[in-house]
Amino acid sequence: MEFKAVAKFVRISSTKVRMIVDAVKGKPVEVGLDILRFMPQKAAGILEKTLRSAVANADQHSGVDIDSLVIRNIIADQGPTLKRFKARARGRGTRILKRTTHITVILCDDLL
């Protein structure tokens, strides 16, 4: 059985999240949470929160052993980009792109 949690419009670039994803993908949930807890990156905290949400979603179903859950996949898709302008010399302006991310965490009972 699969359980998932989605965090949308997170204000961080998807490339920064993808760097962290490979460290926890395919590991048991408890090991993944331990790894994320001690990572200094901002993306690790966001992933940890989403992973805990997926575990809470799995806990709502009866007959599911939380200790046997495995992180099957974590997807970090690019969300909409906020466009801002910054004033520069000689009356010009340059664009600043503030990127967002949609994070999907998928857990399963056993890794297939």
N, CA, C and O atoms as a Tinker XYZ file with bonds, in Angstrom:
   448  protein
     1  N      0.839000   -1.174000    0.000000    73     2
     2  CA     0.000000    0.000000    0.000000    64     1     3
     3  C      0.886000    1.241000    0.000000    63     2     4     5
     4  O      1.930000    1.270000    0.652000    81     3
     5  N      0.462000    2.258000   -0.733000    73     3     6
     6  CA     1.241000    3.488000   -0.824000    64     5     7
     7  C      0.542000    4.617000   -0.084000    63     6     8     9
     8  O     -0.686000    4.704000   -0.053000    81     7
     9  N      1.358000    5.481000    0.511000    73     7    10
    10  CA     0.868000    6.664000    1.205000    64     9    11
    11  C      1.685000    7.837000    0.706000    63    10    12    13
    12  O      2.883000    7.706000    0.455000    81    11
    13  N      1.030000    9.004000    0.560000    73    11    14
    14  CA     1.782000   10.132000    0.039000    64    13    15
    15  C      1.383000   11.424000    0.724000    63    14    16    17
    16  O      0.294000   11.558000    1.282000    81    15
    17  N      2.315000   12.375000    0.656000    73    15    18
    18  CA     2.080000   13.723000    1.148000    64    17    19
    19  C      2.673000   14.682000    0.131000    63    18    20    21
    20  O      3.714000   14.407000   -0.465000    81    19
    21  N      1.994000   15.824000   -0.065000    73    19    22
    22  CA     2.419000   16.794000   -1.061000    64    21    23
    23  C      2.566000   18.156000   -0.382000    63    22    24    25
    24  O      1.679000   18.593000    0.351000    81    23
    25  N      3.690000   18.816000   -0.634000    73    23    26
    26  CA     3.901000   20.196000   -0.192000    64    25    27
    27  C      4.037000   21.044000   -1.452000    63    26    28    29
    28  O      4.960000   20.849000   -2.244000    81    27
    29  N      3.117000   21.981000   -1.631000    73    27    30
    30  CA     3.116000   22.787000   -2.853000    64    29    31
    31  C      3.553000   24.217000   -2.567000    63    30    32    33
    32  O      3.397000   24.727000   -1.457000    81    31
    33  N      4.100000   24.843000   -3.591000    73    31    34
    34  CA     4.495000   26.247000   -3.585000    64    33    35
    35  C      5.512000   26.557000   -2.477000    63    34    36    37
    36  O      5.435000   27.606000   -1.837000    81    35
    37  N      6.453000   25.652000   -2.258000    73    35    38
    38  CA     7.501000   25.861000   -1.261000    64    37    39
    39  C      8.536000   26.800000   -1.856000    63    38    40    41
    40  O      8.990000   26.589000   -2.980000    81    39
    41  N      8.912000   27.830000   -1.117000    73    39    42
    42  CA     9.805000   28.860000   -1.641000    64    41    43
    43  C     11.278000   28.441000   -1.582000    63    42    44    45
    44  O     12.060000   28.979000   -0.798000    81    43
    45  N     11.633000   27.481000   -2.418000    73    43    46
    46  CA    13.019000   27.042000   -2.560000    64    45    47
    47  C     13.145000   26.461000   -3.959000    63    46    48    49
    48  O     12.174000   25.938000   -4.506000    81    47
    49  N     14.314000   26.548000   -4.531000    73    47    50
    50  CA    14.535000   26.036000   -5.874000    64    49    51
    51  C     14.487000   24.505000   -5.877000    63    50    52    53
    52  O     14.955000   23.861000   -4.938000    81    51
    53  N     13.924000   23.936000   -6.929000    73    51    54
    54  CA    13.796000   22.476000   -6.993000    64    53    55
    55  C     15.155000   21.791000   -7.125000    63    54    56    57
    56  O     15.301000   20.645000   -6.699000    81    55
    57  N     16.144000   22.458000   -7.700000    73    55    58
    58  CA    17.473000   21.849000   -7.808000    64    57    59
    59  C     18.119000   21.680000   -6.437000    63    58    60    61
    60  O     18.861000   20.722000   -6.218000    81    59
    61  N     17.848000   22.594000   -5.517000    73    59    62
    62  CA    18.395000   22.480000   -4.164000    64    61    63
    63  C     17.745000   21.330000   -3.407000    63    62    64    65
    64  O     18.394000   20.664000   -2.601000    81    63
    65  N     16.457000   21.098000   -3.670000    73    63    66
    66  CA    15.758000   19.998000   -3.011000    64    65    67
    67  C     16.246000   18.659000   -3.565000    63    66    68    69
    68  O     16.426000   17.703000   -2.811000    81    67
    69  N     16.458000   18.590000   -4.881000    73    67    70
    70  CA    16.886000   17.337000   -5.505000    64    69    71
    71  C     18.251000   16.874000   -5.015000    63    70    72    73
    72  O     18.534000   15.676000   -5.023000    81    71
    73  N     19.099000   17.802000   -4.589000    73    71    74
    74  CA    20.406000   17.417000   -4.044000    64    73    75
    75  C     20.244000   16.607000   -2.757000    63    74    76    77
    76  O     21.058000   15.726000   -2.481000    81    75
    77  N     19.218000   16.888000   -1.975000    73    75    78
    78  CA    18.985000   16.225000   -0.699000    64    77    79
    79  C     18.214000   14.919000   -0.882000    63    78    80    81
    80  O     18.369000   13.992000   -0.087000    81    79
    81  N     17.389000   14.841000   -1.919000    73    79    82
    82  CA    16.486000   13.707000   -2.121000    64    81    83
    83  C     17.231000   12.380000   -2.217000    63    82    84    85
    84  O     16.789000   11.382000   -1.647000    81    83
    85  N     18.349000   12.357000   -2.925000    73    83    86
    86  CA    19.072000   11.100000   -3.138000    64    85    87
    87  C     19.623000   10.503000   -1.841000    63    86    88    89
    88  O     19.891000    9.303000   -1.780000    81    87
    89  N     19.792000   11.324000   -0.810000    73    87    90
    90  CA    20.337000   10.825000    0.451000    64    89    91
    91  C     19.338000    9.956000    1.208000    63    90    92    93
    92  O     19.743000    9.111000    2.007000    81    91
    93  N     18.042000   10.145000    0.974000    73    91    94
    94  CA    17.047000    9.425000    1.763000    64    93    95
    95  C     16.166000    8.491000    0.947000    63    94    96    97
    96  O     15.452000    7.671000    1.524000    81    95
    97  N     16.194000    8.590000   -0.358000    73    95    98
    98  CA    15.314000    7.765000   -1.190000    64    97    99
    99  C     15.684000    6.289000   -1.063000    63    98   100   101
   100  O     16.855000    5.926000   -1.170000    81    99
   101  N     14.671000    5.431000   -0.832000    73    99   102
   102  CA    14.875000    3.995000   -0.723000    64   101   103
   103  C     15.224000    3.508000    0.668000    63   102   104   105
   104  O     15.413000    2.308000    0.864000    81   103
   105  N     15.313000    4.401000    1.636000    73   103   106
   106  CA    15.667000    4.022000    3.005000    64   105   107
   107  C     14.401000    3.907000    3.859000    63   106   108   109
   108  O     13.362000    4.459000    3.496000    81   107
   109  N     14.476000    3.196000    4.988000    73   107   110
   110  CA    13.340000    3.184000    5.923000    64   109   111
   111  C     13.053000    4.592000    6.446000    63   110   112   113
   112  O     13.940000    5.445000    6.483000    81   111
   113  N     11.819000    4.819000    6.845000    73   111   114
   114  CA    11.392000    6.155000    7.250000    64   113   115
   115  C     12.201000    6.675000    8.430000    63   114   116   117
   116  O     12.619000    7.833000    8.439000    81   115
   117  N     12.419000    5.831000    9.412000    73   115   118
   118  CA    13.136000    6.285000   10.610000    64   117   119
   119  C     14.577000    6.686000   10.285000    63   118   120   121
   120  O     15.084000    7.674000   10.817000    81   119
   121  N     15.226000    5.926000    9.420000    73   119   122
   122  CA    16.592000    6.256000    8.998000    64   121   123
   123  C     16.589000    7.555000    8.207000    63   122   124   125
   124  O     17.467000    8.399000    8.392000    81   123
   125  N     15.602000    7.720000    7.323000    73   123   126
   126  CA    15.505000    8.942000    6.535000    64   125   127
   127  C     15.297000   10.177000    7.392000    63   126   128   129
   128  O     15.887000   11.225000    7.131000    81   127
   129  N     14.454000   10.059000    8.421000    73   127   130
   130  CA    14.239000   11.194000    9.327000    64   129   131
   131  C     15.507000   11.544000   10.097000    63   130   132   133
   132  O     15.799000   12.719000   10.316000    81   131
   133  N     16.268000   10.515000   10.512000    73   131   134
   134  CA    17.526000   10.769000   11.219000    64   133   135
   135  C     18.530000   11.482000   10.319000    63   134   136   137
   136  O     19.230000   12.391000   10.765000    81   135
   137  N     18.600000   11.074000    9.056000    73   135   138
   138  CA    19.528000   11.707000    8.116000    64   137   139
   139  C     19.149000   13.170000    7.906000    63   138   140   141
   140  O     20.009000   14.050000    7.949000    81   139
   141  N     17.859000   13.429000    7.678000    73   139   142
   142  CA    17.401000   14.796000    7.410000    64   141   143
   143  C     17.553000   15.703000    8.619000    63   142   144   145
   144  O     17.810000   16.898000    8.470000    81   143
   145  N     17.396000   15.147000    9.812000    73   143   146
   146  CA    17.462000   15.958000   11.026000    64   145   147
   147  C     18.828000   16.623000   11.199000    63   146   148   149
   148  O     18.917000   17.724000   11.743000    81   147
   149  N     19.891000   15.960000   10.741000    73   147   150
   150  CA    21.229000   16.484000   10.976000    64   149   151
   151  C     21.863000   17.114000    9.734000    63   150   152   153
   152  O     23.064000   17.384000    9.726000    81   151
   153  N     21.077000   17.348000    8.697000    73   151   154
   154  CA    21.578000   18.050000    7.514000    64   153   155
   155  C     21.380000   19.551000    7.712000    63   154   156   157
   156  O     20.326000   19.968000    8.193000    81   155
   157  N     22.360000   20.364000    7.355000    73   155   158
   158  CA    22.258000   21.808000    7.607000    64   157   159
   159  C     21.444000   22.580000    6.570000    63   158   160   161
   160  O     21.156000   23.757000    6.789000    81   159
   161  N     21.062000   21.963000    5.446000    73   159   162
   162  CA    20.386000   22.677000    4.378000    64   161   163
   163  C     18.935000   22.997000    4.731000    63   162   164   165
   164  O     18.298000   22.291000    5.513000    81   163
   165  N     18.427000   24.082000    4.134000    73   163   166
   166  CA    17.030000   24.468000    4.330000    64   165   167
   167  C     16.091000   23.404000    3.764000    63   166   168   169
   168  O     15.028000   23.140000    4.326000    81   167
   169  N     16.490000   22.799000    2.650000    73   167   170
   170  CA    15.652000   21.791000    1.998000    64   169   171
   171  C     15.450000   20.566000    2.885000    63   170   172   173
   172  O     14.414000   19.906000    2.797000    81   171
   173  N     16.416000   20.254000    3.732000    73   171   174
   174  CA    16.298000   19.090000    4.613000    64   173   175
   175  C     15.160000   19.277000    5.607000    63   174   176   177
   176  O     14.421000   18.332000    5.881000    81   175
   177  N     15.008000   20.469000    6.144000    73   175   178
   178  CA    13.916000   20.742000    7.073000    64   177   179
   179  C     12.557000   20.650000    6.407000    63   178   180   181
   180  O     11.599000   20.156000    7.001000    81   179
   181  N     12.473000   21.126000    5.166000    73   179   182
   182  CA    11.217000   21.065000    4.432000    64   181   183
   183  C     10.866000   19.618000    4.101000    63   182   184   185
   184  O      9.712000   19.210000    4.231000    81   183
   185  N     11.864000   18.843000    3.672000    73   183   186
   186  CA    11.638000   17.428000    3.367000    64   185   187
   187  C     11.246000   16.644000    4.608000    63   186   188   189
   188  O     10.396000   15.756000    4.543000    81   187
   189  N     11.863000   16.970000    5.740000    73   187   190
   190  CA    11.536000   16.278000    6.989000    64   189   191
   191  C     10.075000   16.521000    7.367000    63   190   192   193
   192  O      9.374000   15.600000    7.786000    81   191
   193  N      9.628000   17.749000    7.220000    73   191   194
   194  CA     8.241000   18.086000    7.552000    64   193   195
   195  C      7.257000   17.354000    6.634000    63   194   196   197
   196  O      6.221000   16.871000    7.090000    81   195
   197  N      7.585000   17.273000    5.343000    73   195   198
   198  CA     6.714000   16.582000    4.394000    64   197   199
   199  C      6.726000   15.080000    4.648000    63   198   200   201
   200  O      5.696000   14.418000    4.520000    81   199
   201  N      7.890000   14.539000    5.008000    73   199   202
   202  CA     7.999000   13.112000    5.315000    64   201   203
   203  C      7.181000   12.757000    6.554000    63   202   204   205
   204  O      6.518000   11.720000    6.582000    81   203
   205  N      7.223000   13.609000    7.577000    73   203   206
   206  CA     6.409000   13.384000    8.772000    64   205   207
   207  C      4.911000   13.442000    8.445000    63   206   208   209
   208  O      4.116000   12.715000    9.041000    81   207
   209  N      4.530000   14.303000    7.503000    73   207   210
   210  CA     3.140000   14.378000    7.082000    64   209   211
   211  C      2.707000   13.087000    6.386000    63   210   212   213
   212  O      1.585000   12.622000    6.589000    81   211
   213  N      3.583000   12.509000    5.572000    73   211   214
   214  CA     3.265000   11.248000    4.899000    64   213   215
   215  C      3.116000   10.116000    5.914000    63   214   216   217
   216  O      2.253000    9.254000    5.757000    81   215
   217  N      3.957000   10.116000    6.958000    73   215   218
   218  CA     3.853000    9.100000    8.015000    64   217   219
   219  C      2.536000    9.268000    8.770000    63   218   220   221
   220  O      1.891000    8.280000    9.121000    81   219
   221  N      2.137000   10.512000    9.019000    73   219   222
   222  CA     0.867000   10.760000    9.698000    64   221   223
   223  C     -0.316000   10.314000    8.833000    63   222   224   225
   224  O     -1.320000    9.825000    9.350000    81   223
   225  N     -0.189000   10.487000    7.511000    73   223   226
   226  CA    -1.242000   10.008000    6.611000    64   225   227
   227  C     -1.336000    8.491000    6.655000    63   226   228   229
   228  O     -2.433000    7.933000    6.618000    81   227
   229  N     -0.188000    7.818000    6.734000    73   227   230
   230  CA    -0.182000    6.356000    6.813000    64   229   231
   231  C     -0.751000    5.879000    8.145000    63   230   232   233
   232  O     -1.374000    4.819000    8.215000    81   231
   233  N     -0.540000    6.656000    9.189000    73   231   234
   234  CA    -1.014000    6.285000   10.521000    64   233   235
   235  C     -2.545000    6.310000   10.608000    63   234   236   237
   236  O     -3.125000    5.666000   11.482000    81   235
   237  N     -3.192000    7.043000    9.717000    73   235   238
   238  CA    -4.649000    7.122000    9.717000    64   237   239
   239  C     -5.312000    5.817000    9.279000    63   238   240   241
   240  O     -6.475000    5.572000    9.600000    81   239
   241  N     -4.567000    4.971000    8.539000    73   239   242
   242  CA    -5.110000    3.693000    8.088000    64   241   243
   243  C     -4.844000    2.625000    9.143000    63   242   244   245
   244  O     -3.746000    2.546000    9.694000    81   243
   245  N     -5.842000    1.817000    9.417000    73   243   246
   246  CA    -5.670000    0.759000   10.407000    64   245   247
   247  C     -4.929000   -0.418000    9.782000    63   246   248   249
   248  O     -5.070000   -0.692000    8.590000    81   247
   249  N     -4.157000   -1.093000   10.580000    73   247   250
   250  CA    -3.429000   -2.267000   10.115000    64   249   251
   251  C     -2.117000   -1.962000    9.422000    63   250   252   253
   252  O     -1.538000   -2.851000    8.798000    81   251
   253  N     -1.628000   -0.730000    9.509000    73   251   254
   254  CA    -0.368000   -0.366000    8.868000    64   253   255
   255  C      0.706000   -0.247000    9.940000    63   254   256   257
   256  O      0.539000    0.477000   10.922000    81   255
   257  N      1.806000   -0.962000    9.746000    73   255   258
   258  CA     2.931000   -0.895000   10.677000    64   257   259
   259  C      3.835000    0.265000   10.250000    63   258   260   261
   260  O      4.491000    0.208000    9.210000    81   259
   261  N      3.854000    1.309000   11.069000    73   259   262
   262  CA     4.616000    2.518000   10.740000    64   261   263
   263  C      6.117000    2.227000   10.684000    63   262   264   265
   264  O      6.838000    2.837000    9.895000    81   263
   265  N      6.588000    1.297000   11.517000    73   263   266
   266  CA     8.022000    1.005000   11.573000    64   265   267
   267  C      8.531000    0.308000   10.309000    63   266   268   269
   268  O      9.733000    0.321000   10.040000    81   267
   269  N      7.632000   -0.299000    9.533000    73   267   270
   270  CA     8.070000   -1.022000    8.334000    64   269   271
   271  C      7.969000   -0.178000    7.062000    63   270   272   273
   272  O      8.235000   -0.685000    5.972000    81   271
   273  N      7.592000    1.088000    7.176000    73   271   274
   274  CA     7.447000    1.928000    5.992000    64   273   275
   275  C      8.805000    2.298000    5.401000    63   274   276   277
   276  O      9.781000    2.516000    6.120000    81   275
   277  N      8.838000    2.363000    4.072000    73   275   278
   278  CA    10.055000    2.688000    3.328000    64   277   279
   279  C      9.744000    3.873000    2.422000    63   278   280   281
   280  O      8.642000    3.983000    1.885000    81   279
   281  N     10.732000    4.765000    2.256000    73   279   282
   282  CA    10.572000    5.907000    1.361000    64   281   283
   283  C     10.736000    5.399000   -0.063000    63   282   284   285
   284  O     11.849000    5.122000   -0.510000    81   283
   285  N      9.617000    5.279000   -0.771000    73   283   286
   286  CA     9.678000    4.721000   -2.118000    64   285   287
   287  C     10.197000    5.743000   -3.123000    63   286   288   289
   288  O     11.035000    5.421000   -3.965000    81   287
   289  N      9.694000    6.987000   -3.033000    73   287   290
   290  CA    10.112000    8.003000   -3.986000    64   289   291
   291  C      9.858000    9.379000   -3.403000    63   290   292   293
   292  O      8.928000    9.573000   -2.620000    81   291
   293  N     10.684000   10.323000   -3.787000    73   291   294
   294  CA    10.474000   11.728000   -3.462000    64   293   295
   295  C     10.640000   12.499000   -4.763000    63   294   296   297
   296  O     11.676000   12.406000   -5.423000    81   295
   297  N      9.621000   13.254000   -5.126000    73   295   298
   298  CA     9.636000   14.000000   -6.375000    64   297   299
   299  C      9.648000   15.482000   -6.043000    63   298   300   301
   300  O      8.827000   15.951000   -5.256000    81   299
   301  N     10.577000   16.222000   -6.642000    73   299   302
   302  CA    10.666000   17.671000   -6.462000    64   301   303
   303  C     10.463000   18.324000   -7.829000    63   302   304   305
   304  O     11.406000   18.462000   -8.608000    81   303
   305  N      9.213000   18.727000   -8.109000    73   303   306
   306  CA     8.884000   19.369000   -9.378000    64   305   307
   307  C      8.950000   20.879000   -9.228000    63   306   308   309
   308  O      8.781000   21.423000   -8.137000    81   307
   309  N      9.200000   21.541000  -10.348000    73   307   310
   310  CA     9.271000   22.993000  -10.335000    64   309   311
   311  C      7.869000   23.574000  -10.315000    63   310   312   313
   312  O      7.000000   23.159000  -11.081000    81   311
   313  N      7.659000   24.541000   -9.428000    73   311   314
   314  CA     6.387000   25.237000   -9.348000    64   313   315
   315  C      6.467000   26.551000  -10.104000    63   314   316   317
   316  O      7.427000   26.784000  -10.839000    81   315
   317  N      5.478000   27.408000   -9.936000    73   315   318
   318  CA     5.520000   28.703000  -10.619000    64   317   319
   319  C      6.642000   29.575000  -10.069000    63   318   320   321
   320  O      7.033000   29.456000   -8.908000    81   319
   321  N      7.148000   30.450000  -10.925000    73   319   322
   322  CA     8.258000   31.330000  -10.555000    64   321   323
   323  C      7.725000   32.739000  -10.334000    63   322   324   325
   324  O      7.010000   33.281000  -11.177000    81   323
   325  N      8.077000   33.327000   -9.194000    73   323   326
   326  CA     7.713000   34.717000   -8.915000    64   325   327
   327  C      8.748000   35.615000   -9.573000    63   326   328   329
   328  O      9.949000   35.414000   -9.391000    81   327
   329  N      8.294000   36.607000  -10.340000    73   327   330
   330  CA     9.208000   37.489000  -11.060000    64   329   331
   331  C      9.223000   38.852000  -10.391000    63   330   332   333
   332  O      8.181000   39.482000  -10.213000    81   331
   333  N     10.401000   39.293000  -10.029000    73   331   334
   334  CA    10.589000   40.586000   -9.371000    64   333   335
   335  C     11.653000   41.379000  -10.132000    63   334   336   337
   336  O     12.421000   40.809000  -10.907000    81   335
   337  N     11.694000   42.677000   -9.912000    73   335   338
   338  CA    12.698000   43.519000  -10.559000    64   337   339
   339  C     13.540000   44.212000   -9.510000    63   338   340   341
   340  O     13.052000   44.593000   -8.446000    81   339
   341  N     14.816000   44.368000   -9.831000    73   339   342
   342  CA    15.745000   45.064000   -8.967000    64   341   343
   343  C     16.312000   46.248000   -9.739000    63   342   344   345
   344  O     16.727000   46.095000  -10.888000    81   343
   345  N     16.333000   47.423000   -9.122000    73   343   346
   346  CA    16.854000   48.623000   -9.767000    64   345   347
   347  C     18.364000   48.504000   -9.949000    63   346   348   349
   348  O     19.081000   48.068000   -9.049000    81   347
   349  N     18.830000   48.901000  -11.133000    73   347   350
   350  CA    20.262000   48.863000  -11.436000    64   349   351
   351  C     20.700000   50.247000  -11.914000    63   350   352   353
   352  O     19.912000   51.193000  -11.926000    81   351
   353  N     21.948000   50.344000  -12.299000    73   351   354
   354  CA    22.525000   51.616000  -12.715000    64   353   355
   355  C     21.876000   52.125000  -14.009000    63   354   356   357
   356  O     21.371000   51.344000  -14.815000    81   355
   357  N     21.902000   53.456000  -14.188000    73   355   358
   358  CA    21.424000   54.144000  -15.387000    64   357   359
   359  C     19.942000   53.897000  -15.672000    63   358   360   361
   360  O     19.521000   53.869000  -16.829000    81   359
   361  N     19.162000   53.721000  -14.617000    73   359   362
   362  CA    17.724000   53.601000  -14.782000    64   361   363
   363  C     17.240000   52.267000  -15.312000    63   362   364   365
   364  O     16.085000   52.142000  -15.717000    81   363
   365  N     18.100000   51.281000  -15.315000    73   363   366
   366  CA    17.693000   49.966000  -15.805000    64   365   367
   367  C     17.163000   49.117000  -14.659000    63   366   368   369
   368  O     17.241000   49.498000  -13.491000    81   367
   369  N     16.628000   47.974000  -15.016000    73   367   370
   370  CA    16.168000   47.014000  -14.021000    64   369   371
   371  C     16.489000   45.615000  -14.493000    63   370   372   373
   372  O     16.461000   45.340000  -15.693000    81   371
   373  N     16.797000   44.720000  -13.556000    73   371   374
   374  CA    17.055000   43.321000  -13.909000    64   373   375
   375  C     16.029000   42.448000  -13.198000    63   374   376   377
   376  O     15.532000   42.780000  -12.121000    81   375
   377  N     15.733000   41.326000  -13.834000    73   375   378
   378  CA    14.746000   40.416000  -13.272000    64   377   379
   379  C     15.372000   39.552000  -12.195000    63   378   380   381
   380  O     16.505000   39.090000  -12.328000    81   379
   381  N     14.618000   39.339000  -11.127000    73   379   382
   382  CA    14.985000   38.384000  -10.089000    64   381   383
   383  C     13.920000   37.296000  -10.126000    63   382   384   385
   384  O     12.729000   37.590000  -10.034000    81   383
   385  N     14.342000   36.044000  -10.260000    73   383   386
   386  CA    13.418000   34.921000  -10.321000    64   385   387
   387  C     13.406000   34.214000   -8.974000    63   386   388   389
   388  O     14.423000   33.681000   -8.532000    81   387
   389  N     12.250000   34.214000   -8.329000    73   387   390
   390  CA    12.095000   33.529000   -7.045000    64   389   391
   391  C     11.351000   32.224000   -7.329000    63   390   392   393
   392  O     10.147000   32.224000   -7.584000    81   391
   393  N     12.077000   31.131000   -7.281000    73   391   394
   394  CA    11.546000   29.842000   -7.710000    64   393   395
   395  C     10.766000   29.153000   -6.579000    63   394   396   397
   396  O     11.048000   29.352000   -5.398000    81   395
   397  N      9.789000   28.348000   -6.971000    73   395   398
   398  CA     9.020000   27.554000   -6.025000    64   397   399
   399  C      9.073000   26.087000   -6.448000    63   398   400   401
   400  O      9.440000   25.764000   -7.577000    81   399
   401  N      8.696000   25.205000   -5.514000    73   399   402
   402  CA     8.804000   23.770000   -5.734000    64   401   403
   403  C      7.560000   23.070000   -5.208000    63   402   404   405
   404  O      6.979000   23.477000   -4.203000    81   403
   405  N      7.162000   22.010000   -5.905000    73   403   406
   406  CA     6.131000   21.098000   -5.427000    64   405   407
   407  C      6.835000   19.800000   -5.036000    63   406   408   409
   408  O      7.460000   19.160000   -5.881000    81   407
   409  N      6.740000   19.405000   -3.758000    73   407   410
   410  CA     7.421000   18.207000   -3.248000    64   409   411
   411  C      6.378000   17.131000   -2.965000    63   410   412   413
   412  O      5.382000   17.380000   -2.287000    81   411
   413  N      6.623000   15.922000   -3.498000    73   411   414
   414  CA     5.744000   14.782000   -3.275000    64   413   415
   415  C      6.555000   13.666000   -2.644000    63   414   416   417
   416  O      7.573000   13.255000   -3.202000    81   415
   417  N      6.121000   13.160000   -1.478000    73   415   418
   418  CA     6.780000   12.051000   -0.802000    64   417   419
   419  C      5.853000   10.855000   -0.869000    63   418   420   421
   420  O      4.685000   10.943000   -0.488000    81   419
   421  N      6.381000    9.715000   -1.361000    73   419   422
   422  CA     5.598000    8.490000   -1.485000    64   421   423
   423  C      6.238000    7.413000   -0.616000    63   422   424   425
   424  O      7.416000    7.093000   -0.773000    81   423
   425  N      5.446000    6.856000    0.306000    73   423   426
   426  CA     5.891000    5.784000    1.191000    64   425   427
   427  C      5.180000    4.494000    0.810000    63   426   428   429
   428  O      4.073000    4.526000    0.271000    81   427
   429  N      5.810000    3.366000    1.087000    73   427   430
   430  CA     5.160000    2.071000    0.852000    64   429   431
   431  C      5.549000    1.116000    1.976000    63   430   432   433
   432  O      6.500000    1.357000    2.721000    81   431
   433  N      4.785000    0.019000    2.079000    73   431   434
   434  CA     5.034000   -0.984000    3.115000    64   433   435
   435  C      6.350000   -1.706000    2.891000    63   434   436   437
   436  O      7.113000   -1.928000    3.831000    81   435
   437  N      6.613000   -2.071000    1.650000    73   435   438
   438  CA     7.858000   -2.767000    1.317000    64   437   439
   439  C      8.338000   -2.240000   -0.031000    63   438   440   441
   440  O      7.528000   -1.941000   -0.909000    81   439
   441  N      9.652000   -2.127000   -0.195000    73   439   442
   442  CA    10.229000   -1.601000   -1.424000    64   441   443
   443  C     10.097000   -2.643000   -2.525000    63   442   444   445
   444  O     10.547000   -3.780000   -2.382000    81   443
   445  N      9.478000   -2.240000   -3.618000    73   443   446
   446  CA     9.236000   -3.156000   -4.736000    64   445   447
   447  C     10.404000   -3.177000   -5.701000    63   446   448
   448  O     10.367000   -3.896000   -6.700000    81   447
